Amino acid sequence: MDVREIKKKFDEASEELRLLYEATVDVKDRLAIRKEMNRLHRLYVIQLESDDAADDGAESETLAEVRQHLEPLGLAPEGTPLPELARLAALKITEK
């Protein structure tokens, strides 16, 4: 599920709970609704963090592949930061 869909569903559920909260007079019911709102918010935050972690993992994998292609070219010593390797590779390409 993409972030926009998650946000839309979260907003819809939050609005429903808010309306229910406003229409409720009983204190115990209002506390139960408030707890549910807090649970919903925690789930939303957890889902967003999970999506961010998945994106970071895919990006890290791609960067590792880029490094595997650039390091064997011998443009710089092993362990050179990836941005510098990319700059040196681009410089080498433009020199030809």
OpenMM code with the backbone's topology and positions (N, CA, C; nanometers):
from openmm import Vec3, app, unit

residues = "MET ASP VAL ARG GLU ILE LYS LYS LYS PHE ASP GLU ALA SER GLU GLU LEU ARG LEU LEU TYR GLU ALA THR VAL ASP VAL LYS ASP ARG LEU ALA ILE ARG LYS GLU MET ASN ARG LEU HIS ARG LEU TYR VAL ILE GLN LEU GLU SER ASP ASP ALA ALA ASP ASP GLY ALA GLU SER GLU THR LEU ALA GLU VAL ARG GLN HIS LEU GLU PRO LEU GLY LEU ALA PRO GLU GLY THR PRO LEU PRO GLU LEU ALA ARG LEU ALA ALA LEU LYS ILE THR GLU LYS".split()
positions = [
    Vec3(0.0850, -0.1170, 0.0000),
    Vec3(0.0000, 0.0000, 0.0000),
    Vec3(0.0893, 0.1230, 0.0000),
    Vec3(0.0580, 0.2160, -0.0839),
    Vec3(0.1429, 0.3346, -0.0958),
    Vec3(0.1066, 0.4384, 0.0109),
    Vec3(0.1985, 0.5286, 0.0381),
    Vec3(0.1859, 0.6243, 0.1486),
    Vec3(0.0603, 0.7099, 0.1347),
    Vec3(0.0262, 0.7484, 0.0124),
    Vec3(-0.0944, 0.8308, -0.0069),
    Vec3(-0.2208, 0.7544, 0.0323),
    Vec3(-0.2259, 0.6263, -0.0023),
    Vec3(-0.3418, 0.5443, 0.0342),
    Vec3(-0.3508, 0.5292, 0.1862),
    Vec3(-0.2370, 0.5064, 0.2497),
    Vec3(-0.2346, 0.4926, 0.3955),
    Vec3(-0.2822, 0.6216, 0.4600),
    Vec3(-0.2321, 0.7350, 0.4115),
    Vec3(-0.2720, 0.8651, 0.4665),
    Vec3(-0.4210, 0.8876, 0.4500),
    Vec3(-0.4755, 0.8522, 0.3329),
    Vec3(-0.6182, 0.8704, 0.3064),
    Vec3(-0.7013, 0.7866, 0.4032),
    Vec3(-0.6646, 0.6592, 0.4195),
    Vec3(-0.7383, 0.5719, 0.5110),
    Vec3(-0.7262, 0.6208, 0.6555),
    Vec3(-0.6074, 0.6666, 0.6933),
    Vec3(-0.5878, 0.7194, 0.8279),
    Vec3(-0.6765, 0.8417, 0.8497),
    Vec3(-0.6790, 0.9320, 0.7530),
    Vec3(-0.7608, 1.0522, 0.7657),
    Vec3(-0.9090, 1.0183, 0.7771),
    Vec3(-0.9551, 0.9223, 0.6964),
    Vec3(-1.0959, 0.8816, 0.7013),
    Vec3(-1.1315, 0.8233, 0.8377),
    Vec3(-1.0471, 0.7322, 0.8861),
    Vec3(-1.0733, 0.6701, 1.0160),
    Vec3(-1.0661, 0.7732, 1.1285),
    Vec3(-0.9710, 0.8639, 1.1202),
    Vec3(-0.9575, 0.9684, 1.2222),
    Vec3(-1.0814, 1.0568, 1.2256),
    Vec3(-1.1311, 1.0915, 1.1083),
    Vec3(-1.2506, 1.1765, 1.1011),
    Vec3(-1.3718, 1.1049, 1.1600),
    Vec3(-1.3878, 0.9769, 1.1285),
    Vec3(-1.4995, 0.8998, 1.1845),
    Vec3(-1.4907, 0.8953, 1.3369),
    Vec3(-1.3731, 0.8693, 1.3894),
    Vec3(-1.3550, 0.8649, 1.5345),
    Vec3(-1.3781, 1.0029, 1.5980),
    Vec3(-1.3337, 1.1061, 1.5305),
    Vec3(-1.3535, 1.2418, 1.5837),
    Vec3(-1.5011, 1.2755, 1.5929),
    Vec3(-1.5757, 1.2429, 1.4876),
    Vec3(-1.7200, 1.2689, 1.4875),
    Vec3(-1.7899, 1.1889, 1.5973),
    Vec3(-1.7510, 1.0641, 1.6126),
    Vec3(-1.8082, 0.9805, 1.7172),
    Vec3(-1.7752, 1.0377, 1.8546),
    Vec3(-1.6523, 1.0822, 1.8718),
    Vec3(-1.6084, 1.1413, 1.9984),
    Vec3(-1.6918, 1.2641, 2.0317),
    Vec3(-1.7126, 1.3507, 1.9324),
    Vec3(-1.7897, 1.4729, 1.9551),
    Vec3(-1.9359, 1.4438, 1.9868),
    Vec3(-1.9903, 1.3356, 1.9318),
    Vec3(-2.1311, 1.3025, 1.9524),
    Vec3(-2.1549, 1.2261, 2.0830),
    Vec3(-2.0479, 1.1813, 2.1454),
    Vec3(-2.0602, 1.1004, 2.2665),
    Vec3(-2.0548, 1.1886, 2.3899),
    Vec3(-2.1454, 1.1580, 2.4840),
    Vec3(-2.1524, 1.2356, 2.6074),
    Vec3(-2.0875, 1.1597, 2.7232),
    Vec3(-2.1030, 1.0296, 2.7253),
    Vec3(-2.0530, 0.9469, 2.8344),
    Vec3(-1.8998, 0.9520, 2.8416),
    Vec3(-1.8477, 0.9768, 2.9587),
    Vec3(-1.7039, 0.9913, 2.9790),
    Vec3(-1.6297, 0.8620, 2.9467),
    Vec3(-1.6829, 0.7478, 2.9912),
    Vec3(-1.6158, 0.6198, 2.9638),
    Vec3(-1.6103, 0.5921, 2.8141),
    Vec3(-1.7167, 0.6228, 2.7439),
    Vec3(-1.7176, 0.6022, 2.5990),
    Vec3(-1.6172, 0.6953, 2.5303),
    Vec3(-1.6110, 0.8186, 2.5799),
    Vec3(-1.5158, 0.9137, 2.5209),
    Vec3(-1.3712, 0.8671, 2.5438),
    Vec3(-1.3434, 0.8122, 2.6610),
    Vec3(-1.2093, 0.7601, 2.6885),
    Vec3(-1.1778, 0.6412, 2.5969),
    Vec3(-1.2752, 0.5545, 2.5754),
    Vec3(-1.2538, 0.4397, 2.4865),
    Vec3(-1.2270, 0.4869, 2.3436),
    Vec3(-1.2984, 0.5873, 2.2998),
    Vec3(-1.2769, 0.6421, 2.1647),
    Vec3(-1.1391, 0.7065, 2.1558),
    Vec3(-1.1002, 0.7786, 2.2586),
    Vec3(-0.9686, 0.8442, 2.2609),
    Vec3(-0.8575, 0.7380, 2.2549),
    Vec3(-0.8742, 0.6277, 2.3287),
    Vec3(-0.7757, 0.5191, 2.3231),
    Vec3(-0.7661, 0.4634, 2.1810),
    Vec3(-0.8802, 0.4474, 2.1166),
    Vec3(-0.8805, 0.3953, 1.9799),
    Vec3(-0.8116, 0.4937, 1.8846),
    Vec3(-0.8332, 0.6214, 1.9057),
    Vec3(-0.7661, 0.7231, 1.8234),
    Vec3(-0.6146, 0.7142, 1.8420),
    Vec3(-0.5700, 0.6963, 1.9659),
    Vec3(-0.4266, 0.6833, 1.9932),
    Vec3(-0.3689, 0.5582, 1.9289),
    Vec3(-0.4430, 0.4465, 1.9376),
    Vec3(-0.3979, 0.3223, 1.8730),
    Vec3(-0.3844, 0.3409, 1.7229),
    Vec3(-0.4833, 0.4047, 1.6635),
    Vec3(-0.4812, 0.4299, 1.5189),
    Vec3(-0.3589, 0.5139, 1.4821),
    Vec3(-0.3309, 0.6163, 1.5600),
    Vec3(-0.2158, 0.7025, 1.5325),
    Vec3(-0.0851, 0.6236, 1.5416),
    Vec3(-0.0717, 0.5381, 1.6446),
    Vec3(0.0495, 0.4565, 1.6583),
    Vec3(0.0665, 0.3636, 1.5380),
    Vec3(-0.0432, 0.3024, 1.4931),
    Vec3(-0.0351, 0.2142, 1.3764),
    Vec3(0.0089, 0.2912, 1.2526),
    Vec3(-0.0417, 0.4116, 1.2374),
    Vec3(-0.0059, 0.4954, 1.1236),
    Vec3(0.1430, 0.5274, 1.1261),
    Vec3(0.1935, 0.5655, 1.2412),
    Vec3(0.3359, 0.5994, 1.2551),
    Vec3(0.4220, 0.4759, 1.2282),
    Vec3(0.3824, 0.3604, 1.2826),
    Vec3(0.4576, 0.2371, 1.2608),
    Vec3(0.4619, 0.2029, 1.1129),
    Vec3(0.3491, 0.2181, 1.0437),
    Vec3(0.3441, 0.1873, 0.9003),
    Vec3(0.4358, 0.2804, 0.8219),
    Vec3(0.4339, 0.4084, 0.8547),
    Vec3(0.5214, 0.5034, 0.7849),
    Vec3(0.6685, 0.4701, 0.8092),
    Vec3(0.7032, 0.4374, 0.9335),
    Vec3(0.8416, 0.4010, 0.9639),
    Vec3(0.8815, 0.2743, 0.8897),
    Vec3(0.7908, 0.1804, 0.8803),
    Vec3(0.8172, 0.0555, 0.8094),
    Vec3(0.8416, 0.0819, 0.6612),
    Vec3(0.7600, 0.1688, 0.6017),
    Vec3(0.7775, 0.2040, 0.4605),
    Vec3(0.9107, 0.2733, 0.4376),
    Vec3(0.9487, 0.3625, 0.5290),
    Vec3(1.0775, 0.4319, 0.5168),
    Vec3(1.1927, 0.3332, 0.5242),
    Vec3(1.1846, 0.2374, 0.6153),
    Vec3(1.2911, 0.1382, 0.6299),
    Vec3(1.3028, 0.0532, 0.5046),
    Vec3(1.1893, 0.0159, 0.4457),
    Vec3(1.1923, -0.0647, 0.3228),
    Vec3(1.2557, 0.0137, 0.2092),
    Vec3(1.2209, 0.1433, 0.1993),
    Vec3(1.2801, 0.2278, 0.0952),
    Vec3(1.4304, 0.2407, 0.1148),
    Vec3(1.4738, 0.2579, 0.2406),
    Vec3(1.6167, 0.2695, 0.2702),
    Vec3(1.6904, 0.1419, 0.2321),
    Vec3(1.6295, 0.0274, 0.2565),
    Vec3(1.6923, -0.1002, 0.2232),
    Vec3(1.7127, -0.1148, 0.0735),
    Vec3(1.6123, -0.0795, -0.0052),
    Vec3(1.6230, -0.0890, -0.1509),
    Vec3(1.7277, 0.0083, -0.2027),
    Vec3(1.7316, 0.1273, -0.1450),
    Vec3(1.8302, 0.2268, -0.1870),
    Vec3(1.9714, 0.1816, -0.1523),
    Vec3(1.9896, 0.1250, -0.0353),
    Vec3(2.1214, 0.0757, 0.0052),
    Vec3(2.1689, -0.0348, -0.0880),
    Vec3(2.0770, -0.1211, -0.1276),
    Vec3(2.1114, -0.2298, -0.2188),
    Vec3(2.1569, -0.1740, -0.3537),
    Vec3(2.0875, -0.0746, -0.4028),
    Vec3(2.1227, -0.0128, -0.5311),
    Vec3(2.2596, 0.0543, -0.5220),
    Vec3(2.2847, 0.1248, -0.4129),
    Vec3(2.4136, 0.1917, -0.3964),
    Vec3(2.5277, 0.0901, -0.3869),
    Vec3(2.5016, -0.0237, -0.3236),
    Vec3(2.6042, -0.1288, -0.3157),
    Vec3(2.6360, -0.1816, -0.4556),
    Vec3(2.5343, -0.1949, -0.5393),
    Vec3(2.5562, -0.2407, -0.6767),
    Vec3(2.6381, -0.1387, -0.7557),
    Vec3(2.6087, -0.0119, -0.7361),
    Vec3(2.6840, 0.0937, -0.8043),
    Vec3(2.8301, 0.0865, -0.7623),
    Vec3(2.8540, 0.0717, -0.6319),
    Vec3(2.9915, 0.0614, -0.5816),
    Vec3(3.0635, -0.0583, -0.6434),
    Vec3(2.9935, -0.1728, -0.6576),
    Vec3(3.0530, -0.2929, -0.7162),
    Vec3(3.0980, -0.2686, -0.8600),
    Vec3(3.0267, -0.1817, -0.9303),
    Vec3(3.0647, -0.1521, -1.0688),
    Vec3(3.1789, -0.0510, -1.0773),
    Vec3(3.1826, 0.0434, -0.9838),
    Vec3(3.2821, 0.1505, -0.9917),
    Vec3(3.4176, 0.1141, -0.9308),
    Vec3(3.4194, 0.0414, -0.8216),
    Vec3(3.5473, 0.0120, -0.7551),
    Vec3(3.6454, -0.0638, -0.8437),
    Vec3(3.6021, -0.1645, -0.9216),
    Vec3(3.6985, -0.2370, -1.0046),
    Vec3(3.7643, -0.1519, -1.1132),
    Vec3(3.7109, -0.0346, -1.1398),
    Vec3(3.7700, 0.0512, -1.2424),
    Vec3(3.9031, 0.1105, -1.1981),
    Vec3(3.9314, 0.1042, -1.0680),
    Vec3(4.0594, 0.1519, -1.0174),
    Vec3(4.0745, 0.3033, -1.0241),
    Vec3(3.9681, 0.3745, -1.0130),
    Vec3(3.9726, 0.5208, -1.0202),
    Vec3(4.0221, 0.5840, -0.8904),
    Vec3(4.0071, 0.5121, -0.7800),
    Vec3(4.0473, 0.5647, -0.6498),
    Vec3(4.0756, 0.4461, -0.5574),
    Vec3(4.1407, 0.4713, -0.4453),
    Vec3(4.1683, 0.3625, -0.3511),
    Vec3(4.0387, 0.2999, -0.2974),
    Vec3(4.0501, 0.1739, -0.2565),
    Vec3(3.9341, 0.1056, -0.2008),
    Vec3(3.8840, 0.1802, -0.0768),
    Vec3(3.7528, 0.1892, -0.0638),
    Vec3(3.6943, 0.2587, 0.0502),
    Vec3(3.6644, 0.4058, 0.0230),
    Vec3(3.6963, 0.4521, -0.0973),
    Vec3(3.6643, 0.5903, -0.1335),
    Vec3(3.5125, 0.6076, -0.1294),
    Vec3(3.4632, 0.7190, -0.0761),
    Vec3(3.3183, 0.7409, -0.0708),
    Vec3(3.2548, 0.7320, -0.2100),
    Vec3(3.1348, 0.6781, -0.2145),
    Vec3(3.0666, 0.6553, -0.3414),
    Vec3(3.0477, 0.7833, -0.4242),
    Vec3(3.0108, 0.8958, -0.3638),
    Vec3(2.9977, 1.0167, -0.4461),
    Vec3(3.1282, 1.0547, -0.5177),
    Vec3(3.2405, 1.0335, -0.4492),
    Vec3(3.3701, 1.0645, -0.5111),
    Vec3(3.3994, 0.9670, -0.6244),
    Vec3(3.3679, 0.8393, -0.6052),
    Vec3(3.3853, 0.7410, -0.7127),
    Vec3(3.3016, 0.7786, -0.8347),
    Vec3(3.1791, 0.8200, -0.8098),
    Vec3(3.0903, 0.8587, -0.9201),
    Vec3(3.1455, 0.9825, -0.9918),
    Vec3(3.1977, 1.0785, -0.9149),
    Vec3(3.2552, 1.1992, -0.9759),
    Vec3(3.3747, 1.1638, -1.0630),
    Vec3(3.4607, 1.0767, -1.0117),
    Vec3(3.5786, 1.0361, -1.0885),
    Vec3(3.5400, 0.9591, -1.2149),
    Vec3(3.4371, 0.8752, -1.2040),
    Vec3(3.3906, 0.8001, -1.3225),
    Vec3(3.3346, 0.8953, -1.4266),
    Vec3(3.2583, 0.9933, -1.3830),
    Vec3(3.2017, 1.0912, -1.4770),
    Vec3(3.3138, 1.1713, -1.5428),
    Vec3(3.4145, 1.2093, -1.4653),
    Vec3(3.5288, 1.2833, -1.5188),
    Vec3(3.6021, 1.1999, -1.6227),
    Vec3(3.6203, 1.0718, -1.5952),
    Vec3(3.6876, 0.9813, -1.6875),
    Vec3(3.6092, 0.9698, -1.8201),
    Vec3(3.4779, 0.9602, -1.8084),
    Vec3(3.3924, 0.9482, -1.9277),
    Vec3(3.4011, 1.0744, -2.0133),
    Vec3(3.3991, 1.1887, -1.9490),
    Vec3(3.3994, 1.3148, -2.0243),
    Vec3(3.5353, 1.3456, -2.0857),
    Vec3(3.6431, 1.2857, -2.0338),
    Vec3(3.7760, 1.3080, -2.0876),
    Vec3(3.7938, 1.2407, -2.2232),
    Vec3(3.7217, 1.1367, -2.2513),
    Vec3(3.7401, 1.0612, -2.3766),
    Vec3(3.6832, 1.1323, -2.4910),
] * unit.nanometer
topology = app.Topology()
chain = topology.addChain("A")
for resn in residues:
    res = topology.addResidue(resn, chain)
    for name in ("N", "CA", "C"):
        topology.addAtom(name, app.Element.getBySymbol(name[0]), res)
